[in-house]
Amino acid sequence: MPNATLTDRFGRTVNYVRLSVTDRCDFRCVYCMAEEMTFLPRQQVLTLEEIAQVAKTFVSLGTEKIRLTGGEPLVRRGILELVKEIGTLGLRDFAMTTNGSQLPTMAEPLRKAGLKRLNISLDSLDAEKFSRITRTGRLAQVLDGIDAAKEAGFEGIKLNTVVMKGGNDQEVPELVEFARKKKVDITFIEEMPLGEISDHDRGQVLCTSDEVRDIISQRHELVPTPEDSGGPARYYRMPDSDVRVGFISPHSHNFCSTCNRVRVTVEGRLLLCLGNEHSVDLRRVLRGHPETDDKLRETIINAMDLKPERHHFSSEGDVQILRFMNMTGG
């Protein structure tokens, strides 16, 4: 069947899919999940074969970019087999978001399996603060993972930092210098109001992208660049470095008008928007029509009419979306 394209009611072409492979994680980051989490029973989770089928179907509908997310995707047993399968689909871009903990041993096998790019979460370079933010993570392990990823030769490596005022905002200059030293890109992200948390008041800790940019500009000139990664980040370059600095700003600079992506949770729910509950149950379709992809294709195409024009995140600290980020998928 020839490739089609997915277009929503607002004329946006959807060609980027984020596939969650697990809701589980070896970290418990304060902005992502509760300290004591109840994870999904196995029968509610898509099998690796079902995830591969979803990926193939999206590619047949014009998808050019797939990102594997979690939870932490590298704790899913059999993940390398899934990477190998998706790696054969001819994607323009094939990436993964990871906390980096498993990269010391997994980076090279992932690259050989066909993964092109990595986004690695790094919210602090202070071991004690890193442990406090991640609750269970070890900074040294993640730094080793970044080095292993560099050695493995990925086409692109980017660090992701969720900036929290009074938490890690003082580290912004140090994180930029670290990225420059390692010759990897870095993106600073405004915290998203997903899931009920008790660790901090989101309204009080929101550090906007403009504030972060001002901090960096005290040391380095930031020159806007038209480069587009196919995601929501706006990028800048520094005149004396090839490293890109990105900003993802769901609160202060709404990126909905160019939204080209959807998410599939590990339960098989097709989320049409990060900040809305609009979704379609693909697991029911997969298990109800295992003999052909026709019904799955039809369901995905029809779901585009549910994609809203924009999200409406508030910076008042209230929660519009009850699912945690680990349930949402990256």
Summary of the structure (lengths in Angstrom):
residues: 330
radius of gyration: 18.9
end to end distance: 30.6
largest distance: 59.5
contacts: 1100
relative contact order: 0.17
helix: 35%
strand: 20%
